[in-house]
Amino acid sequence: MPAVSNRPSASSQWDDICFPVKAVPFSEILPDYEIAATDRQQLIIGEPSGRKPIVYAAQSNEYSIIPNSLLREVVDRLISDYILDVRFTANGEFAINVVTQGERFQIGKQTDTLTRSLVFNNSYNGKMPFKVQGTVVNTTTVEHYQEARMRISYYRQVCSNGLMGWSDEFMNLDEYLNWLLKGKPKKYKEAKEIKTSFQTAYTYQHLKGQQQEQTLSRKFHHKGLDLELFEQYLEQVVAQFLEQDTGLTLDIYKKMAKQQVDKQQAEQLLVDAKLPKMLARQALTRMAEEERLLESESNVWLLYNAINYTLFTAQANLSINDRFRQDEAVFHDLAQLVLTTN
């Protein structure tokens, strides 16, 4: 899954991924045939500039396309200065990383910096539903009100990789470590005693905004999607991203940078992470390159980034969702190592 590396302007990159994608009924393409299949009656066809049209999928008549041009319009309205990093697969799955050009965060060496970013996942083939990485965090305040917050994504300058805020739903390190040691429970009933919000109380203004927060936590599907409602939802998500402070994950990154690891330990950690052997070898090679680029000793931070870089750039039979899931699992395993050492 290649990444855009020699970055042209954000405008030209949007143009590259905003080529027309349309739904065409089978009856228009096969006018001499009677179509008996009721569950697949339209083709999703992309028309990249200078290339033959691509048939990405066959869908029902109720399937709705989320055009990338809509994403662009919302981002351009709310974010004035950004760059794009686009990752995609040949079968029409893609991730659009909108990298803001605001505050920079330093990790370890002064040359290793992060900026905040917002990641859109989608597909033309219908196999990966639209998702804004980070909108699935649900926490509870001390008043027991539901709160929907975003995980903050980060963009790492030195190797152009995107990092997700996998521990942002926790208020502090103790709660996060407690969750790790309990086996990372997924069910809310099992995790509610551990997860808390960043805030200790709701103000009256927050209570008035509760309806909006519930809107932010809604899941949208491609079936019969109201694009006007979806655009309003997307504006709220981007606005919340711009307003929200950074979370706990940034502190975990800094602790990773302080934890040294030798090659033998790194190899064992890659085995424990169940990374495919080919990707594990590539990650070790990338880690050595990270050390050279930053003139740094090997540490858990560089190992995590080497794995992240390999996951999202290597040619492998993994969907974008699979790559995110693997990245999250690796992050939690390495975080537990760091937090339980010494």
Residue frames relative to the residue before (quaternion, step in Angstrom):
aa qw qx qy qz dx dy dz
M 1.0000 0.0000 0.0000 0.0000 0.00 0.00 0.00
P 0.2305 -0.8264 0.4971 0.1299 3.60 -0.07 1.22
A 0.2697 -0.7317 0.5978 0.1858 3.53 -1.23 0.47
V 0.5212 -0.5888 0.5033 0.3582 3.54 -1.21 0.50
S 0.1211 -0.8354 0.5345 0.0421 3.61 -0.59 1.06
N 0.7595 0.2774 -0.1843 0.5589 3.62 0.55 -1.08
R 0.1824 -0.8797 0.4302 0.0881 3.51 0.33 1.34
P 0.2498 -0.7066 0.6402 0.1690 3.55 -0.87 0.98
S 0.7409 -0.3771 0.2778 0.4814 3.57 -1.23 -0.20
A 0.6318 -0.5269 0.4002 0.4039 3.54 -1.25 0.45
S 0.6197 0.5646 -0.3452 0.4219 3.56 1.04 -0.78
S 0.7017 0.4562 -0.2831 0.4684 3.58 0.83 -0.92
Q 0.6245 0.5251 -0.3494 0.4605 3.59 1.09 -0.60
W 0.6046 0.5277 -0.3550 0.4796 3.57 1.04 -0.72
D 0.6415 0.5342 -0.3295 0.4410 3.58 0.95 -0.85
D 0.6331 0.5557 -0.3298 0.4262 3.56 1.05 -0.80
I 0.7785 0.3243 -0.1787 0.5068 3.60 0.98 -0.79
C 0.6431 0.5273 -0.3208 0.4533 3.60 1.27 -0.14
F 0.2773 0.7580 -0.5480 0.2194 3.59 1.08 0.52
P 0.6434 -0.5637 0.3426 0.3885 3.60 -1.10 0.65
V 0.0083 -0.7466 0.6652 -0.0041 3.55 -1.01 0.93
K 0.0330 0.8281 -0.5542 0.0777 3.57 -0.63 1.07
A 0.4081 -0.6708 0.5622 0.2598 3.51 -1.34 0.41
V 0.0681 -0.8061 0.5878 -0.0122 3.57 -0.68 1.13
P 0.4327 -0.7061 0.4900 0.2722 3.63 -0.70 1.02
F 0.5857 -0.5756 0.4421 0.3609 3.56 -1.10 0.72
S 0.6322 0.5801 -0.3345 0.3898 3.57 1.00 -0.85
E 0.6376 0.5146 -0.3335 0.4663 3.61 1.18 -0.51
I 0.7076 0.4442 -0.2548 0.4869 3.55 1.05 -0.75
L 0.7806 0.1932 -0.0952 0.5868 3.57 1.11 -0.73
P 0.0424 -0.8676 0.4949 0.0232 3.60 0.60 1.12
D 0.6868 0.4942 -0.2849 0.4504 3.60 1.14 -0.53
Y 0.6619 0.4908 -0.3013 0.4798 3.58 1.31 0.02
E 0.3433 -0.6802 0.6005 0.2427 3.53 -1.21 0.57
I 0.2749 -0.7909 0.5298 0.1348 3.57 -0.60 1.17
A 0.1911 -0.8154 0.5410 0.0775 3.57 -0.48 1.22
A 0.6083 0.5662 -0.3601 0.4239 3.60 1.12 -0.58
T 0.2198 -0.8172 0.5229 0.1019 3.58 -0.46 1.20
D 0.6731 0.5048 -0.3023 0.4481 3.60 1.18 -0.44
R 0.7595 0.2245 -0.1521 0.5913 3.62 1.24 -0.19
Q 0.1723 0.8344 -0.5002 0.1549 3.58 0.04 1.27
Q 0.7630 0.2581 -0.2045 0.5563 3.60 1.22 0.17
L 0.3437 -0.7233 0.5657 0.1967 3.53 -1.16 0.67
I 0.2995 -0.7144 0.6038 0.1883 3.57 -1.12 0.77
I 0.0143 -0.8397 0.5370 -0.0793 3.54 -0.31 1.31
G 0.1821 -0.7698 0.6051 0.0901 3.55 -0.93 0.98
E 0.1752 -0.7906 0.5820 0.0748 3.55 -1.12 0.72
P 0.0904 -0.8182 0.5671 0.0273 3.62 0.30 1.23
S 0.5604 -0.6154 0.4376 0.3403 3.55 -1.07 0.74
G 0.8430 0.1749 -0.1420 0.4885 3.57 -0.90 0.95
R 0.7019 0.4032 -0.2679 0.5224 3.61 1.24 0.15
K 0.6108 -0.5314 0.4296 0.3999 3.54 -1.28 0.30
P 0.5886 -0.5516 0.4369 0.3979 3.62 -1.14 0.52
I 0.2475 -0.7672 0.5802 0.1162 3.57 -1.10 0.78
V 0.2468 -0.7377 0.6086 0.1565 3.59 -0.90 0.93
Y 0.1900 -0.8290 0.5203 0.0768 3.57 -0.37 1.25
A 0.8139 -0.1015 0.1181 0.5598 3.61 0.95 -0.78
A 0.2956 -0.6790 0.6285 0.2377 3.52 -1.40 0.19
Q 0.0302 -0.8299 0.5551 -0.0478 3.56 -0.65 1.15
S 0.6060 -0.5315 0.4374 0.3987 3.53 -1.34 0.12
N 0.6626 -0.5126 0.3675 0.4039 3.56 -1.27 0.23
E 0.6565 0.5243 -0.3089 0.4457 3.60 1.21 -0.41
Y 0.4968 0.6728 -0.4272 0.3435 3.59 1.24 -0.17
S 0.1651 -0.7931 0.5828 0.0640 3.59 -0.92 0.99
I 0.3373 -0.7229 0.5699 0.1971 3.55 -0.98 0.89
I 0.2314 -0.7188 0.6345 0.1651 3.57 -1.06 0.81
P 0.2506 -0.8122 0.5031 0.1560 3.63 -0.20 1.19
N 0.5173 -0.6400 0.4706 0.3184 3.56 -1.02 0.78
S 0.5609 0.6011 -0.3911 0.4137 3.58 1.16 -0.50
L 0.6121 0.5345 -0.3511 0.4651 3.60 1.13 -0.62
L 0.6259 0.5259 -0.3340 0.4691 3.59 0.99 -0.81
R 0.6543 0.5279 -0.3102 0.4438 3.55 0.92 -0.93
E 0.6565 0.5206 -0.3203 0.4420 3.59 0.89 -0.90
V 0.6663 0.4966 -0.3043 0.4656 3.59 0.95 -0.87
V 0.6646 0.5024 -0.3043 0.4618 3.59 0.88 -0.93
D 0.6756 0.4984 -0.3019 0.4518 3.60 0.87 -0.90
R 0.6347 0.5307 -0.3374 0.4491 3.61 1.08 -0.61
L 0.8031 0.3456 -0.1435 0.4637 3.57 0.94 -0.90
I 0.7641 0.2793 -0.1626 0.5583 3.62 1.11 -0.55
S 0.2728 -0.8203 0.4861 0.1280 3.55 -0.46 1.21
D 0.8046 0.1646 -0.0574 0.5676 3.60 1.04 -0.69
Y 0.2980 0.7430 -0.5480 0.2426 3.57 -0.44 1.20
I 0.2269 -0.7085 0.6363 0.2039 3.52 -1.40 0.18
L 0.3699 -0.7220 0.5397 0.2251 3.57 -1.26 0.34
D 0.0455 -0.7222 0.6863 0.0730 3.51 -1.30 0.59
V 0.0758 -0.8322 0.5491 -0.0150 3.58 -0.39 1.24
R 0.0600 -0.7744 0.6297 0.0104 3.55 -0.89 1.01
F 0.0310 0.8283 -0.5503 0.1012 3.56 -0.83 0.97
T 0.2976 -0.7127 0.6000 0.2085 3.52 -1.34 0.32
A 0.6479 -0.5532 0.3664 0.3741 3.56 -1.24 0.47
N 0.7062 0.4638 -0.2776 0.4573 3.60 1.12 -0.53
G 0.7098 -0.5327 0.2514 0.3862 3.57 1.16 0.51
E 0.5223 0.5818 -0.4467 0.4349 3.62 1.18 0.38
F 0.0661 0.8224 -0.5612 0.0658 3.60 -0.93 0.78
A 0.1863 -0.7317 0.6431 0.1276 3.51 -1.37 0.42
I 0.1631 -0.7820 0.5987 0.0587 3.56 -0.80 1.08
N 0.1311 -0.8057 0.5768 0.0306 3.56 -0.48 1.23
V 0.1465 -0.7860 0.5985 0.0507 3.59 -0.51 1.24
V 0.1300 -0.8344 0.5353 0.0172 3.57 -0.25 1.31
T 0.2934 -0.7686 0.5440 0.1650 3.58 -0.53 1.15
Q 0.3472 -0.7523 0.5296 0.1818 3.56 -1.18 0.57
G 0.3894 0.7369 -0.4645 0.2992 3.55 1.07 0.76
E 0.8577 -0.0350 0.0502 0.5105 3.57 -0.90 -1.02
R 0.2117 -0.7679 0.5942 0.1115 3.55 -1.06 0.83
F 0.2172 -0.7781 0.5820 0.0933 3.55 -1.05 0.86
Q 0.2770 -0.7820 0.5419 0.1345 3.57 -0.81 1.02
I 0.0909 -0.7774 0.6221 0.0192 3.55 -0.97 0.97
G 0.8363 0.0258 -0.0316 0.5467 3.57 -0.66 1.05
K 0.8370 0.0201 0.0361 0.5456 3.54 -0.65 -1.17
Q 0.6056 -0.5911 0.3977 0.3545 3.58 -1.11 0.69
T 0.6780 0.5034 -0.2989 0.4446 3.59 1.11 -0.60
D 0.6381 0.5169 -0.3269 0.4678 3.61 1.26 -0.19
T 0.1245 0.8336 -0.5186 0.1437 3.58 -0.02 1.28
L 0.2349 -0.7507 0.6049 0.1239 3.53 -1.30 0.58
T 0.0954 -0.7359 0.6603 0.1150 3.52 -1.30 0.45
R 0.5784 -0.5961 0.4266 0.3580 3.58 -1.20 0.46
S 0.0079 -0.8013 0.5981 -0.0063 3.57 -1.12 0.63
L 0.2851 -0.7281 0.6046 0.1520 3.53 -1.33 0.44
V 0.1502 -0.8281 0.5388 0.0366 3.59 -0.70 1.09
F 0.1439 -0.7637 0.6260 0.0651 3.55 -0.88 1.06
N 0.1130 -0.7665 0.6288 0.0659 3.58 -0.91 0.95
N 0.1719 0.7697 -0.6019 0.1255 3.57 -1.00 0.80
S 0.1559 -0.7765 0.5968 0.1286 3.56 -1.28 -0.01
Y 0.4210 -0.6722 0.5459 0.2698 3.52 -1.27 0.44
N 0.6671 0.5232 -0.3042 0.4344 3.59 1.20 -0.41
G 0.5190 -0.6807 0.3933 0.3355 3.59 1.27 0.00
K 0.5573 0.6349 -0.3888 0.3676 3.61 1.23 -0.08
M 0.7568 0.2516 -0.1685 0.5793 3.58 1.18 -0.42
P 0.3127 -0.7739 0.5148 0.1954 3.64 -0.38 1.15
F 0.6380 -0.5326 0.3925 0.3940 3.53 -1.23 0.47
K 0.1054 0.7830 -0.6058 0.0938 3.55 -1.02 0.85
V 0.2403 -0.6974 0.6496 0.1841 3.53 -1.15 0.70
Q 0.4114 -0.7226 0.4881 0.2654 3.58 -0.48 1.13
G 0.7804 0.3509 -0.2561 0.4497 3.54 -0.75 1.05
T 0.6126 0.5799 -0.3708 0.3885 3.64 1.14 -0.16
V 0.6047 0.6045 -0.3449 0.3873 3.61 1.22 0.03
V 0.4676 0.6761 -0.4505 0.3484 3.59 1.20 0.21
N 0.0077 0.7875 -0.6152 0.0355 3.58 -0.67 1.12
T 0.0109 -0.8119 0.5823 -0.0411 3.57 -0.61 1.12
T 0.3322 -0.7343 0.5585 0.1961 3.56 -1.30 0.13
T 0.3479 -0.7268 0.5511 0.2168 3.57 -0.90 0.89
V 0.6792 -0.4678 0.3514 0.4431 3.55 -1.28 0.09
E 0.6478 0.4841 -0.3257 0.4899 3.61 1.21 -0.32
H 0.4740 -0.7213 0.3950 0.3146 3.57 1.38 0.13
Y 0.4154 0.6639 -0.5116 0.3535 3.59 1.07 0.62
Q 0.4881 -0.6379 0.5041 0.3173 3.57 -1.08 0.71
E 0.0300 -0.7894 0.6132 0.0028 3.55 -1.00 0.81
A 0.1966 -0.7669 0.6020 0.1039 3.57 -0.87 0.97
R 0.0202 0.7957 -0.6027 0.0563 3.55 -0.66 1.13
M 0.4488 -0.6850 0.5069 0.2691 3.53 -1.28 0.30
R 0.3854 -0.6248 0.6098 0.2988 3.49 -1.25 0.52
I 0.3574 -0.7393 0.5319 0.2071 3.56 -0.90 0.91
S 0.2566 -0.7515 0.5887 0.1510 3.56 -0.76 1.02
Y 0.1847 -0.7742 0.5974 0.0983 3.57 -1.21 0.58
Y 0.2418 -0.7423 0.6100 0.1357 3.52 -1.22 0.62
R 0.2450 -0.7976 0.5416 0.1027 3.54 -0.65 1.16
Q 0.4406 -0.7572 0.4230 0.2316 3.55 -0.55 1.23
V 0.6808 0.5613 -0.3224 0.3428 3.58 0.80 -1.03
C 0.8207 0.1137 -0.0721 0.5552 3.61 1.04 -0.61
S 0.4884 -0.7218 0.3971 0.2877 3.54 1.25 0.49
N 0.4706 0.6592 -0.4744 0.3449 3.59 0.90 0.82
G 0.3939 -0.7223 0.5270 0.2131 3.53 -1.19 0.67
L 0.1472 -0.7995 0.5808 0.0433 3.57 -0.96 0.92
M 0.3021 -0.7659 0.5423 0.1676 3.56 -0.91 0.92
G 0.4648 -0.6786 0.4990 0.2728 3.57 -1.14 0.70
W 0.0772 -0.8786 0.4699 0.0356 3.56 0.60 1.19
S 0.7600 0.3408 -0.2227 0.5066 3.65 1.11 -0.33
D 0.3524 0.7980 -0.4449 0.2026 3.59 1.25 0.24
E 0.6296 0.5627 -0.3620 0.3950 3.63 1.11 -0.40
F 0.6279 0.5257 -0.3423 0.4608 3.60 1.26 -0.01
M 0.4944 -0.6758 0.4629 0.2906 3.55 -1.06 0.79
N 0.8281 -0.0102 0.0454 0.5586 3.61 0.89 -0.83
L 0.7179 -0.4709 0.3140 0.4052 3.53 -1.34 0.26
D 0.6275 0.5555 -0.3465 0.4215 3.61 0.97 -0.80
E 0.6685 0.4928 -0.3028 0.4674 3.58 0.94 -0.89
Y 0.6499 0.5149 -0.3156 0.4614 3.55 0.98 -0.83
L 0.6633 0.4933 -0.3042 0.4734 3.60 0.90 -0.90
N 0.6143 0.5467 -0.3445 0.4527 3.59 1.01 -0.78
W 0.6526 0.5095 -0.3011 0.4731 3.58 0.99 -0.88
L 0.6434 0.5217 -0.3202 0.4596 3.58 0.98 -0.83
L 0.7050 0.4782 -0.2632 0.4528 3.57 0.87 -1.00
K 0.6573 0.4815 -0.3113 0.4890 3.60 1.21 -0.41
G 0.6304 -0.5843 0.3208 0.3979 3.57 1.26 0.27
K 0.4972 -0.6894 0.4028 0.3394 3.58 1.25 0.47
P 0.0015 0.8351 -0.5499 0.0146 3.64 0.65 1.03
K 0.3197 -0.7714 0.5265 0.1596 3.55 -0.96 0.90
K 0.6405 0.5366 -0.3380 0.4330 3.57 1.04 -0.72
Y 0.5559 -0.6477 0.4058 0.3267 3.55 -0.86 0.99
K 0.6423 0.5392 -0.3420 0.4240 3.62 0.92 -0.84
E 0.6885 0.4722 -0.2796 0.4741 3.56 1.08 -0.71
A 0.7526 0.4093 -0.2032 0.4741 3.57 1.09 -0.69
K 0.5181 0.6975 -0.4128 0.2732 3.62 1.16 -0.43
E 0.6334 0.5280 -0.3449 0.4483 3.60 1.12 -0.51
I 0.6819 0.4696 -0.2702 0.4913 3.55 1.28 -0.36
K 0.7255 0.4305 -0.2440 0.4783 3.56 0.88 -0.99
T 0.0640 0.7645 -0.6400 0.0422 3.56 -1.00 0.86
S 0.5616 -0.6140 0.4202 0.3620 3.56 -1.19 0.24
F 0.6457 -0.4840 0.4089 0.4262 3.55 -1.33 0.14
Q 0.7245 0.4072 -0.2309 0.5059 3.56 1.04 -0.79
T 0.4153 -0.7078 0.5111 0.2555 3.57 -1.17 0.48
A 0.8051 0.0631 -0.0437 0.5882 3.61 1.22 -0.19
Y 0.4288 -0.6439 0.5622 0.2923 3.52 -1.31 0.39
T 0.3014 -0.7001 0.6081 0.2221 3.53 -1.07 0.67
Y 0.6921 -0.4483 0.3435 0.4496 3.57 -1.27 0.14
Q 0.6356 0.5360 -0.3317 0.4457 3.56 1.05 -0.79
H 0.6350 0.5230 -0.3385 0.4568 3.57 1.02 -0.72
L 0.6442 0.5224 -0.3241 0.4551 3.56 0.99 -0.83
K 0.6368 0.5181 -0.3286 0.4671 3.56 1.02 -0.76
G 0.7193 0.4365 -0.2459 0.4812 3.56 1.11 -0.65
Q 0.3510 0.7770 -0.4739 0.2202 3.58 1.27 0.13
Q 0.6241 0.5484 -0.3458 0.4361 3.60 1.00 -0.77
Q 0.6420 0.5142 -0.3223 0.4687 3.57 1.02 -0.81
E 0.6510 0.5168 -0.3291 0.4481 3.61 0.94 -0.83
Q 0.6304 0.5169 -0.3409 0.4682 3.57 1.05 -0.71
T 0.6068 0.5469 -0.3466 0.4610 3.57 1.07 -0.70
L 0.6559 0.5311 -0.3138 0.4350 3.57 0.97 -0.85
S 0.7157 0.4478 -0.2676 0.4645 3.58 1.07 -0.60
R 0.4398 0.6999 -0.4602 0.3240 3.61 1.26 0.09
K 0.3192 -0.7193 0.5818 0.2057 3.54 -1.22 0.57
F 0.2052 -0.7842 0.5770 0.1002 3.55 -0.83 0.99
H 0.1649 -0.7766 0.6030 0.0783 3.53 -1.04 0.84
H 0.5895 -0.6108 0.4070 0.3373 3.55 -1.20 0.49
K 0.5815 0.6022 -0.3739 0.3992 3.60 1.22 -0.31
G 0.8579 -0.0719 0.0197 0.5084 3.56 -0.61 1.16
L 0.2230 0.8211 -0.4996 0.1627 3.59 1.02 0.75
D 0.3255 -0.7088 0.5959 0.1911 3.56 -1.01 0.91
L 0.3094 -0.8047 0.4745 0.1776 3.60 -0.19 1.25
E 0.6079 0.5433 -0.3661 0.4486 3.63 1.08 -0.57
L 0.6612 0.4804 -0.2985 0.4929 3.58 0.97 -0.85
F 0.6379 0.5332 -0.3226 0.4523 3.55 1.01 -0.84
E 0.6401 0.5240 -0.3282 0.4562 3.61 0.97 -0.79
Q 0.6316 0.5170 -0.3312 0.4734 3.61 1.02 -0.74
Y 0.6257 0.5346 -0.3187 0.4702 3.56 1.01 -0.86
L 0.6814 0.5036 -0.2905 0.4447 3.55 0.86 -1.00
E 0.6205 0.5344 -0.3405 0.4620 3.59 1.01 -0.74
Q 0.6516 0.5113 -0.3164 0.4624 3.59 0.98 -0.80
V 0.6403 0.5291 -0.3225 0.4539 3.57 1.00 -0.83
V 0.6829 0.4776 -0.2923 0.4692 3.58 0.85 -0.97
A 0.6412 0.5200 -0.3257 0.4607 3.60 0.99 -0.81
Q 0.6546 0.5014 -0.3198 0.4667 3.60 0.97 -0.79
F 0.6129 0.5496 -0.3418 0.4533 3.56 1.03 -0.79
L 0.6840 0.4963 -0.2872 0.4509 3.60 0.90 -0.92
E 0.7166 0.4611 -0.2510 0.4592 3.58 1.08 -0.71
Q 0.6514 0.5774 -0.3198 0.3741 3.58 1.09 -0.68
D 0.4609 -0.6687 0.5152 0.2738 3.54 -1.08 0.80
T 0.6050 -0.5328 0.4295 0.4069 3.55 -1.26 0.24
G 0.3709 -0.7550 0.5088 0.1831 3.55 -1.22 0.47
L 0.8160 -0.3061 0.2150 0.4407 3.51 -1.36 -0.36
T 0.5603 0.6513 -0.3917 0.3294 3.59 1.04 -0.73
L 0.6178 0.5606 -0.3525 0.4241 3.59 0.99 -0.76
D 0.6387 0.5142 -0.3215 0.4737 3.60 1.05 -0.73
I 0.6226 0.5330 -0.3368 0.4634 3.59 1.06 -0.74
Y 0.6156 0.5489 -0.3431 0.4495 3.58 0.98 -0.83
K 0.6792 0.5018 -0.2934 0.4480 3.57 0.88 -0.97
K 0.6439 0.5008 -0.3204 0.4816 3.59 1.06 -0.71
M 0.6067 0.5483 -0.3529 0.4548 3.60 1.06 -0.69
A 0.6579 0.5333 -0.3089 0.4328 3.57 0.99 -0.87
K 0.6829 0.4815 -0.2827 0.4712 3.60 1.17 -0.48
Q 0.6468 0.5240 -0.3104 0.4592 3.60 1.26 -0.30
Q 0.2491 -0.7927 0.5398 0.1348 3.57 -0.34 1.22
V 0.0366 -0.7794 0.6254 0.0018 3.55 -1.22 0.58
D 0.2930 -0.7542 0.5536 0.1972 3.61 -0.88 0.86
K 0.7402 -0.4387 0.2738 0.4299 3.56 -1.31 0.21
Q 0.6517 0.5199 -0.3218 0.4487 3.58 0.96 -0.86
Q 0.6491 0.5011 -0.3123 0.4797 3.58 0.99 -0.82
A 0.6371 0.5345 -0.3240 0.4511 3.56 1.00 -0.85
E 0.6440 0.5227 -0.3209 0.4571 3.58 0.96 -0.86
Q 0.6685 0.4950 -0.3032 0.4649 3.59 0.97 -0.85
L 0.6398 0.5249 -0.3246 0.4581 3.57 1.02 -0.78
L 0.6331 0.5167 -0.3267 0.4748 3.58 1.09 -0.68
V 0.6165 0.5197 -0.3373 0.4859 3.58 1.09 -0.69
D 0.6649 0.5091 -0.2999 0.4570 3.59 0.92 -0.95
A 0.6674 0.5096 -0.2939 0.4567 3.58 1.11 -0.69
K 0.3497 -0.7704 0.4630 0.2641 3.59 1.35 -0.12
L 0.2671 0.7484 -0.5493 0.2588 3.54 1.01 0.83
P 0.5492 -0.6032 0.4446 0.3698 3.65 -0.90 0.76
K 0.6280 -0.6000 0.3431 0.3575 3.57 -0.98 0.88
M 0.6455 0.5228 -0.3296 0.4487 3.57 0.95 -0.86
L 0.6792 0.4715 -0.2908 0.4814 3.58 0.94 -0.87
A 0.6122 0.5503 -0.3527 0.4450 3.60 1.06 -0.67
R 0.6452 0.5065 -0.3209 0.4735 3.59 0.98 -0.82
Q 0.6589 0.5023 -0.3094 0.4668 3.57 0.96 -0.85
A 0.6339 0.5346 -0.3324 0.4494 3.58 1.03 -0.74
L 0.6384 0.5143 -0.3298 0.4681 3.61 1.00 -0.77
T 0.6387 0.5135 -0.3205 0.4751 3.57 1.00 -0.81
R 0.6622 0.5022 -0.3034 0.4661 3.56 0.97 -0.88
M 0.6211 0.5466 -0.3451 0.4432 3.60 1.02 -0.74
A 0.6360 0.5138 -0.3265 0.4742 3.58 1.00 -0.80
E 0.6419 0.5120 -0.3171 0.4746 3.59 1.06 -0.76
E 0.6128 0.5453 -0.3399 0.4599 3.59 1.06 -0.75
E 0.6431 0.5233 -0.3191 0.4591 3.58 0.94 -0.90
R 0.6655 0.4999 -0.3041 0.4635 3.57 0.96 -0.87
L 0.6743 0.5178 -0.3026 0.4308 3.57 0.85 -0.96
L 0.7781 0.3390 -0.1658 0.5022 3.57 0.98 -0.89
E 0.3337 -0.7498 0.4984 0.2792 3.58 1.34 -0.07
S 0.4411 0.7024 -0.4133 0.3758 3.51 0.99 1.00
E 0.4949 -0.5869 0.5354 0.3520 3.54 -1.29 0.38
S 0.5905 -0.5808 0.4143 0.3772 3.56 -1.17 0.52
N 0.0791 0.7832 -0.6122 0.0746 3.55 -1.03 0.83
V 0.7086 -0.4739 0.3148 0.4174 3.55 -1.30 0.26
W 0.5929 0.5738 -0.3592 0.4361 3.60 1.10 -0.64
L 0.6861 0.4634 -0.2844 0.4833 3.58 0.89 -0.91
L 0.6205 0.5335 -0.3440 0.4604 3.59 1.07 -0.70
Y 0.6571 0.5056 -0.3196 0.4587 3.59 0.88 -0.89
N 0.6804 0.4854 -0.2949 0.4630 3.57 0.91 -0.86
A 0.6118 0.5372 -0.3522 0.4616 3.58 1.09 -0.64
I 0.6484 0.4978 -0.3106 0.4850 3.59 1.03 -0.80
N 0.6477 0.5230 -0.3120 0.4578 3.58 0.93 -0.92
Y 0.6553 0.5159 -0.3021 0.4616 3.57 0.91 -0.97
T 0.6799 0.4934 -0.2921 0.4571 3.58 0.90 -0.94
L 0.6376 0.5477 -0.3288 0.4306 3.57 0.94 -0.87
F 0.7954 0.3503 -0.1631 0.4669 3.55 0.89 -0.94
T 0.7154 0.3920 -0.2775 0.5075 3.59 1.22 0.16
A 0.6051 0.5969 -0.3610 0.3838 3.59 1.13 -0.54
Q 0.4435 -0.6359 0.5600 0.2922 3.53 -1.23 0.62
A 0.2661 0.7534 -0.5507 0.2415 3.58 -0.29 1.25
N 0.5330 -0.6365 0.4581 0.3175 3.54 -1.20 0.56
L 0.4194 0.6700 -0.4881 0.3701 3.55 0.62 1.21
S 0.4033 -0.6793 0.5501 0.2706 3.57 -0.98 0.81
I 0.6532 -0.4882 0.3785 0.4380 3.58 -1.25 0.22
N 0.6285 0.5297 -0.3397 0.4572 3.59 1.01 -0.74
D 0.6271 0.5325 -0.3317 0.4618 3.58 1.01 -0.82
R 0.6588 0.5159 -0.3081 0.4527 3.56 0.97 -0.85
F 0.6453 0.5024 -0.3242 0.4755 3.59 1.00 -0.75
R 0.6498 0.5198 -0.3230 0.4508 3.60 0.94 -0.87
Q 0.6597 0.4979 -0.3090 0.4705 3.58 0.96 -0.86
D 0.6373 0.5309 -0.3239 0.4551 3.58 0.99 -0.82
E 0.6535 0.5075 -0.3201 0.4615 3.60 0.94 -0.84
A 0.6519 0.5194 -0.3194 0.4508 3.59 0.92 -0.88
V 0.6527 0.5085 -0.3089 0.4690 3.59 0.96 -0.88
F 0.6338 0.5396 -0.3360 0.4407 3.59 0.92 -0.89
H 0.6909 0.4788 -0.2952 0.4541 3.61 0.78 -0.98
D 0.6434 0.5211 -0.3307 0.4530 3.60 0.98 -0.79
L 0.6928 0.4590 -0.2827 0.4789 3.59 0.89 -0.89
A 0.6163 0.5389 -0.3466 0.4580 3.59 1.05 -0.68
Q 0.6464 0.5081 -0.3231 0.4687 3.59 0.98 -0.81
L 0.6115 0.5423 -0.3442 0.4621 3.59 1.03 -0.74
V 0.6902 0.4891 -0.2775 0.4554 3.56 0.83 -1.02
L 0.7285 0.4566 -0.2499 0.4454 3.59 0.87 -0.96
T 0.7221 0.4090 -0.2534 0.4970 3.60 1.19 -0.36
T 0.5580 0.5805 -0.3937 0.4434 3.59 1.30 0.10
N 0.8266 0.0502 -0.0945 0.5525 3.56 -0.79 1.04
